[in-house]
Amino acid sequence: MKPISLTEKNIKGYGYLLHESNKKPKHDSDEFKFTGDVYKFSIDGEITVGILIGRKRKIKLECVEKHTETEEILIQLENDSIIFLAKPSMQINEADIKAFYFKQGEAVVLNKGTWHWIPYPINNKECKTLIVFKDGTGANDCEIQNLRSHISLD
């Protein structure tokens, strides 16, 4: 499998690429530019923000997880990585899994039920990802499924 770039077209069905280019800035001056309402989502309850450190390891996907009750926002804070995604489904369809380059500074919203796994750093020993979702998601809304065959990059 070869990773592909995160673009609006490529991530369609998995989630949304967060960026300001499709919106008119609410404020634009010499001091700053602010583009609001890049993405709106609704969560019934508190939101939690976490920091995930992905450690260098062989890029070999063995399992995936999904959250059916909430969307999840991923923001790549430090270093580039590879993320694997599959469209929402009851059971993982391994043929649907795609690898994406997730570059430092990029942000995505994963649809409810999108299968995914921990980012794999590609040029450094670690990568740092900011994770945002409904409080309790990890404990109460996390289904992990092992893959029948492992997926590696070409």
N, C-alpha and C positions, 0 to 999 in steps of 0.2 A: 504494500500500500504506500502511496506517495501522499504527503500532506499537501493541502491546498490553502490558499490565502483566505482569511476571513473577509468576506465581502457581503453586502446585503443579499446579493443573489445566491451565493454559496451557502449562507446560513439559514435561508428561508426554510421553514418547517421545523428547524431546531430551536430557533430563537431570533433575537434581534441584535444587530450591531449598533452599539451606542456611539453616535458622533453628531456633531453640530451642523454638518454641511447641508442638511436638508431643511433647516429651520432658519428663519430670519432672527438675528440677534435682538434681544430685548434692549440691550445697551451695548454701544460700541464707541469707545473713546480712546484717546492716547493712553489712558491709564489702565483700562481693561475692556474686555468684551465678555458679555454674558448671554448665553443662549439657554433659555429655559424650556421646560416641557419637551425635552429631547425624548423622553419616554415616561409614560404614566402607568403605574400599576397599583393594585389594591391588595392589601394584606389585612386580614382580620386578626388583629393582635399586634404584639410588639415585634419589631424588627431587630435582628441581631446582625452584628458585623464581626467577621473573624478574619484572621490572617492565616493563610495556608502556605506552608513552605514545601514545595515539591523538591525532592532530592534526586540527584543524578542517579540513574539506574538504566538498565537496558530497556529500550522502548519496546515493550512486549505487553500488550493489553491482555489481561487474564480475566478481568471482571469489570462490571459497570454498575452504576447506581442511578436511581431516579427518585424524584420527589413529586408525588401526584397532587399535593395540596397547595403548592406554592411555586412561584417562579424563583429563579436564583440568578443573582447578578455576580459576574466574575469580572474583576478589573486586574489586569496584569501590571503589578506595581514595579517589579524588578525582573529583568532578564527575560529573554524570549523562551517560549516553550512550545510543546505540541500538546493539543488536547484532542481527545477522541469524543465524538458525539454521534448519537443515533436518534432518529425521530421518535416521538412518543408512541408507545405501543404497550400492550399488556405484557407480552414477552419480548425479549430482545430479538430483533432480526439482525443477525450478525452481518448479513450482506448489506445492511443499511448503514453500518458504521463507517464514518469518514474521519480522517485525521486532518486537523487544521493547524496552521501556524498561528500561535497566539503571541503577538509581539508586545513588548513592554509598552505600556500606555494605552493598549486597546481594552475595550470593555464590551461585554456581551450580556444579554439577558437570555437565560435559557427558559424555554416554554415549560409549563408544568408537564412532567412526565418525560422530558428529554433525558435520554440515557447519557451518562458522562463518567469521567474518572479524573483522578488527580493529575494535574499538568506534569509533563515530563520536561525538565529543563534541557535545552539543546546545546548551549554554548558555555554554560557555567555549572558549578557544582549544585547550585540551588536556584529556584525561582520563587518569587513571592507574589501571591495572588490574594487580593481582597475579596472576601465572600460575603454576600448580603442575602439573607432570606428570613422567613418568618421564624421567630424564636421557637425552639423545640423541634425544628425540622430534622436535625440530625438524629434525635432520639425517637421521634414519633412518626416521621414521614420519610423514611429512607429504606428503599428496597434495593438490595444488592443481588446481582445475578452473575454467576460464573459463566464464562463463555465455553462452548463446546471445543472450539479450537482457538488458540491464542493468535493475536494479530500483531505482527511486527511491521516495521517500515522497510521498504525496499532499499 
